[in-house]
Each structure stands twice: as structure tokens, then as C-alpha cells.
Amino acid sequence: KNDVSGLTAEGLRFRDKMASAGTAALQAFGLQALTVAGAVTALVGVFKSAADTVVQFDKALSSIRALGGEYADNIEALGEAAKTAGINFGFTATESLGAVEALAKAGVSTSDILGGALTGALTLAAAGNLDVATAAETAASALTQFGLAGEDVPRVADALAGGANAAQGGVDELRAALNQSGLVASQFGLSLEETVGALTTFASAGL
């Protein structure tokens, strides 16, 4: 029941326009509004959800800006890259910023983040069904273990995804194994690919 007591004629017209707009917006999402009040309420919900998304994105962006230096200087470019990459890989812009922050904290430069490290981390996340922050941390850890540069994040993603496809288990198990063995393997002169290859062989044998 719609309570319209006390509303002016202008107010009623405004309410009806909002209802029409709400109905159109809901239809765009494949939904139907059954009442005027329902349409207005649903439209408010859409606006609130959008506003919450913006707030979350700005909060994540502020965390990166707080790192200072080149990250603060290039904050707009990093934000735009997160939006674009997120859409391409099926993640939200806020989730993508989580990967940016993890890479930045690992010392990956903004030029490397923008030049392929971010997309590499998102590729790993998508391939291994990992959250983006975990994927970025995994890539950053591998860079440190094997003395690689930020531009090599796609190489890490390819190695882990390829290994997981060839062995039992998934990227997450291979990631965990690499975290435990990567530094020792590197100290013995093994490359990233050789190490992942050995782990893949173990996994194929059920180890």
C-alpha cells in the first residue's frame, strides 16, 4: 500500500517519474517491478549498491596511495588499469586493486604493474580459481625466490597454470608447493620452469 498523504501534486509527479525510471532500470536487469513503491525501493537499492561499490573502490585506491612514492604518483593510471583488467578477467575493479596492492608491497614497479604484472596476476587468479590478492602474492613470492623482475609475473602465471593442467591437483596446491620449495630450488640453480616441472612430476605421481 502506498501512503501518499501529505504529498503535493509536484511530489506525486516526481514519485511517478522515479517509479518509471526504476521500472526501466529493473527491466534492464531482467527484473519487473510490481508496484510504484516497489520500483522506487528497487531503484534506491541499485543506487545504494553502486555507491557502495564506489566507496569500496576509493578505499582500496587510498590504501595504494598510502604506499607513497611512484604508487601515489601514478594512482590514476593504476586505478584505470584495475578497472579495465578487472572487466577483462571477470573480477571487480576493487578486486583488481587488491592485486595491485599486493604487487606494490612486493616492490613491483608501477611500470611493471601496468606493463603486464597485473594481467599476469589476474590470469593466475582466473586459472587457479584463486582470489586476486593470493595470486598476486604468489607471483610476487616467486619473483623474489628466483630473482625475477616484475615483468616476469606473466611467466610465473604461465608456469603454474601449465603445471596444474598437466598434473593432479590445481594451481593452489602447486602454488603452496612452490612457496615451500622455490627458494631452495633457486639456490641449487634451478629455474622457475624447472622447479614447477619437478613439482608437476611429483604431483602426477600422487605426491
C-alpha positions in Angstrom: 0.0 0.0 0.0 1.4 3.4 -1.0 0.9 6.1 1.6 0.6 9.4 -0.4 -1.0 11.5 2.4 0.6 14.9 2.6 2.3 14.8 -0.8 1.9 17.7 -3.1 0.9 17.4 -6.7 4.6 18.1 -7.7 5.7 15.4 -5.2 3.4 12.9 -6.7 4.6 13.6 -10.2 8.2 13.3 -9.0 7.3 10.0 -7.3 5.7 8.6 -10.5 8.7 9.7 -12.6 11.1 7.9 -10.2 8.9 4.8 -10.4 9.0 4.9 -14.2 12.8 5.3 -14.1 13.1 2.5 -11.6 10.9 0.1 -13.7 13.1 0.8 -16.7 16.3 0.2 -14.7 15.0 -3.0 -13.4 13.9 -4.2 -16.8 17.4 -3.7 -18.0 18.4 -6.2 -15.4 15.7 -8.6 -16.4 13.5 -7.7 -13.4 10.0 -6.5 -13.0 8.6 -4.0 -10.6 5.1 -4.8 -9.4 4.2 -1.6 -7.7 5.2 2.1 -7.7 6.6 1.7 -4.2 8.5 -1.4 -5.3 10.0 0.3 -8.3 11.2 3.3 -6.2 12.6 1.0 -3.5 14.4 -1.2 -6.0 15.9 1.9 -7.7 17.2 3.1 -4.4 18.8 -0.3 -3.9 20.5 -0.1 -7.3 21.9 3.4 -6.4 23.0 2.2 -3.0 24.8 -0.8 -4.4 26.6 1.4 -6.9 27.5 3.9 -4.2 28.9 1.1 -2.0 31.0 -0.1 -4.9 32.5 3.3 -5.4 33.2 3.6 -1.7 35.0 0.2 -1.7 37.0 1.2 -4.8 38.1 4.5 -3.3 39.1 2.8 -0.1 41.2 0.3 -2.0 42.7 3.1 -4.0 43.5 5.1 -0.8 45.4 2.0 0.5 47.7 2.0 -2.6 48.1 5.8 -2.5 49.2 5.5 1.2 52.2 3.5 0.0 53.6 6.7 -1.4 56.3 7.2 -3.9 55.7 6.1 -7.5 52.4 4.4 -6.5 50.9 7.6 -5.3 52.2 9.5 -8.3 50.6 7.0 -10.7 47.4 6.3 -8.7 45.1 7.4 -11.5 46.8 5.1 -14.1 46.7 2.2 -11.6 43.0 2.8 -10.9 42.1 2.8 -14.6 44.2 -0.3 -15.2 42.4 -2.1 -12.4 39.0 -1.2 -13.9 40.0 -2.4 -17.4 41.8 -5.6 -16.3 39.0 -6.5 -13.8 36.4 -6.4 -16.5 38.6 -8.4 -18.9 39.1 -11.2 -16.4 35.8 -11.2 -14.7 36.9 -9.5 -11.5 35.7 -6.3 -9.9 37.8 -3.2 -10.1 38.2 -3.4 -6.3 39.4 -7.0 -6.5 41.9 -5.9 -9.2 43.2 -3.2 -6.9 43.9 -5.9 -4.3 46.3 -7.5 -6.8 47.9 -4.1 -7.5 48.4 -3.5 -3.8 50.0 -7.0 -3.2 52.3 -6.4 -6.2 53.2 -2.9 -5.0 54.0 -4.2 -1.4 56.3 -6.8 -3.0 58.2 -4.0 -4.7 56.9 -4.4 -8.2 57.2 -1.1 -10.0 54.3 0.8 -11.4 55.7 0.4 -14.9 55.8 -3.4 -14.5 52.3 -3.5 -12.9 50.9 -1.5 -15.8 53.1 -3.4 -18.3 51.9 -6.9 -17.6 52.3 -7.8 -13.9 48.7 -7.0 -13.1 47.2 -9.0 -16.0 49.6 -11.9 -15.2 48.3 -12.0 -11.6 44.7 -11.9 -12.7 45.5 -14.7 -15.2 46.8 -16.8 -12.4 43.8 -16.0 -10.3 41.4 -16.9 -13.0 43.3 -20.1 -14.0 43.6 -21.3 -10.4 40.3 -20.1 -9.1 42.2 -18.0 -6.5 41.4 -14.7 -5.0 43.4 -12.0 -6.8 45.4 -10.9 -3.7 46.6 -14.5 -3.2 47.5 -14.9 -6.9 49.5 -11.6 -6.7 51.3 -12.6 -3.5 52.2 -16.0 -5.1 53.6 -14.3 -8.2 55.5 -11.8 -6.1 56.9 -14.5 -3.9 58.1 -16.4 -7.0 59.8 -13.3 -8.3 61.8 -13.0 -5.1 62.7 -16.7 -4.9 64.0 -16.9 -8.4 65.4 -13.3 -8.7 62.9 -12.3 -11.4 61.6 -8.9 -12.3 58.1 -7.6 -12.2 57.7 -8.0 -15.9 58.0 -11.8 -15.3 54.7 -12.1 -13.5 53.0 -13.5 -16.7 55.8 -16.1 -16.9 55.0 -17.2 -13.3 51.3 -17.4 -14.2 52.0 -19.5 -17.3 54.3 -21.9 -15.5 51.8 -22.6 -12.6 48.8 -22.8 -14.9 50.6 -25.1 -17.3 51.9 -27.3 -14.5 48.4 -27.6 -12.9 46.9 -28.6 -16.3 49.5 -31.4 -16.6 49.3 -32.8 -13.1 46.8 -33.9 -10.4 45.6 -31.1 -8.2 45.2 -27.5 -9.1 47.1 -24.2 -9.1 46.5 -23.7 -5.4 48.3 -27.0 -4.5 51.1 -26.2 -6.9 51.3 -22.7 -5.5 51.7 -24.0 -2.0 54.4 -26.4 -3.0 56.3 -23.7 -4.9 56.1 -21.4 -1.8 57.8 -24.2 0.3 60.4 -25.3 -2.2 61.1 -22.4 -4.5 63.9 -20.7 -2.6 65.9 -24.0 -2.1 65.4 -24.9 -5.8 66.7 -21.5 -6.8 69.7 -21.8 -4.5 70.5 -25.1 -6.3 70.4 -23.3 -9.7 67.1 -24.5 -10.9 64.9 -22.1 -12.9 61.2 -21.4 -12.2 60.1 -23.6 -15.0 62.4 -26.5 -13.9 61.1 -26.2 -10.4 57.5 -26.2 -11.4 58.3 -29.1 -13.8 59.7 -31.2 -10.9 56.7 -30.4 -8.7 54.4 -31.3 -11.6 56.1 -34.7 -11.8 55.7 -35.3 -8.1 52.0 -34.3 -8.4 51.5 -36.6 -11.3 52.8 -39.5 -9.2 50.3 -38.6 -6.5 52.8 -36.8 -4.2 
